[in-house]
Amino acid sequence: MSVVRSYASIVCAVHVFVPLRQGDVIMSTQTRFKQAADLVDRMASQQALDLETLVLRGQLSMDAIGEAVVRCAGCTDPEGCDAWLGLQTVPVARGPEMCRNQPLFDLLKDGKSA
C-alpha cells in the first residue's frame, strides 16, 4: 500500500460519514478520500514522481499529501482524471489542465520541498 493510500486511510478513520454527491451517486467520505488518494498517487506516478520516496527524503511532508488528497477529493471530475490516466502509456511531463495538484507536482519535479 502506498504512503498516499495509507495516509488517506488514516484520514478516513477519523472523519464521520458525510455524503458527497458525485453525479447521481452518493459516496461516503471514506470512499471519496480513498478514490482521491488513488488518483493522486497515480497522477504523481504518471509524472515519474514517487511520493513515498519523496516523503522518506524529507522533500514532501505528510501534511502536503493530505492537502493533495483533499484538493483531489474536491474535484468535480474524478472520472475525467481516471479516464485521462487510463489513456497514458508512458510517463508525461504534466497532468491534465484540470488537475488541482499540478502546482504541487511541478514544485516537486523542480526539486523543491512541500
C-alpha positions as CSV (number, residue, x, y, z in Angstrom):
1,M,0.0,0.0,0.0
2,S,1.4,3.4,-1.0
3,V,2.1,6.1,1.6
4,V,-0.7,8.2,0.0
5,R,-3.3,5.5,0.3
6,S,-2.1,4.7,3.9
7,Y,-2.5,8.4,4.8
8,A,-5.9,8.5,3.2
9,S,-7.0,5.5,5.3
10,I,-5.9,7.3,8.5
11,V,-7.7,10.5,7.5
12,C,-10.9,8.5,6.7
13,A,-10.7,6.7,10.0
14,V,-11.1,10.0,11.9
15,H,-13.8,11.5,9.8
16,V,-17.5,10.9,10.3
17,F,-19.7,9.9,7.5
18,V,-20.6,12.8,5.3
19,P,-22.3,12.0,2.0
20,L,-20.7,13.7,-1.1
21,R,-22.6,13.8,-4.4
22,Q,-20.8,12.6,-7.4
23,G,-23.1,12.6,-10.4
24,D,-26.2,10.8,-9.2
25,V,-24.3,8.6,-6.8
26,I,-23.9,9.4,-3.1
27,M,-20.4,8.5,-1.9
28,S,-19.2,8.2,1.7
29,T,-16.3,10.5,2.7
30,Q,-14.2,7.4,3.2
31,T,-14.9,6.1,-0.3
32,R,-14.2,9.6,-1.8
33,F,-10.9,10.0,0.1
34,K,-9.7,6.6,-1.0
35,Q,-10.6,7.3,-4.6
36,A,-8.8,10.7,-4.3
37,A,-5.7,9.1,-2.7
38,D,-5.6,6.6,-5.6
39,L,-5.8,9.3,-8.2
40,V,-3.1,11.5,-6.5
41,D,-0.8,8.5,-6.3
42,R,-1.4,7.5,-10.0
43,M,-1.1,11.1,-11.2
44,A,2.2,11.6,-9.4
45,S,3.5,8.2,-10.7
46,Q,2.4,9.1,-14.3
47,Q,4.7,12.1,-14.0
48,A,7.6,10.0,-12.7
49,L,7.2,11.1,-9.1
50,D,7.5,8.6,-6.3
51,L,5.7,10.2,-3.4
52,E,6.9,7.6,-0.9
53,T,10.5,8.2,-1.8
54,L,10.0,12.0,-1.6
55,V,8.5,11.6,1.9
56,L,11.4,9.5,3.0
57,R,13.9,12.1,1.6
58,G,12.1,14.8,3.5
59,Q,11.1,16.7,0.3
60,L,7.4,16.0,0.9
61,S,5.5,16.2,4.2
62,M,2.6,14.0,5.1
63,D,0.6,17.2,5.6
64,A,1.2,18.1,1.9
65,I,0.0,14.7,0.9
66,G,-3.1,15.2,3.0
67,E,-3.7,18.5,1.4
68,A,-3.3,17.0,-2.1
69,V,-5.8,14.3,-1.3
70,V,-8.3,16.9,0.0
71,R,-7.8,19.0,-3.2
72,C,-8.4,16.0,-5.3
73,A,-11.5,14.9,-3.3
74,G,-13.0,18.3,-4.0
75,C,-12.6,17.9,-7.8
76,T,-15.8,17.8,-9.8
77,D,-14.4,15.5,-12.5
78,P,-12.6,12.4,-10.9
79,E,-13.9,10.3,-13.8
80,G,-12.2,12.5,-16.3
81,C,-9.0,12.2,-14.4
82,D,-9.3,8.5,-14.2
83,A,-10.0,8.3,-17.9
84,W,-7.0,10.5,-18.7
85,L,-4.7,8.4,-16.6
86,G,-6.1,5.2,-18.3
87,L,-5.0,6.6,-21.7
88,Q,-1.4,7.3,-20.8
89,T,1.1,4.6,-21.8
90,V,4.3,6.4,-20.9
91,P,5.3,9.0,-18.3
92,V,4.2,12.5,-19.1
93,A,5.7,15.9,-18.2
94,R,2.4,17.4,-17.0
95,G,-1.1,16.2,-16.0
96,P,-4.3,17.5,-17.5
97,E,-5.2,21.1,-17.0
98,M,-8.0,20.1,-14.6
99,C,-5.5,18.7,-12.1
100,R,-5.7,20.7,-8.9
101,N,-2.4,19.2,-7.7
102,Q,-0.3,20.1,-10.8
103,P,1.3,23.0,-9.0
104,L,2.5,20.6,-6.2
105,F,3.8,18.1,-8.8
106,D,5.6,20.9,-10.7
107,L,7.2,22.1,-7.4
108,L,8.4,18.5,-6.6
109,K,9.8,18.0,-10.1
110,D,11.8,21.2,-9.6
111,G,13.4,19.6,-6.6
112,K,11.7,21.9,-4.1
113,S,10.1,20.8,-0.9
114,A,6.4,20.8,0.0
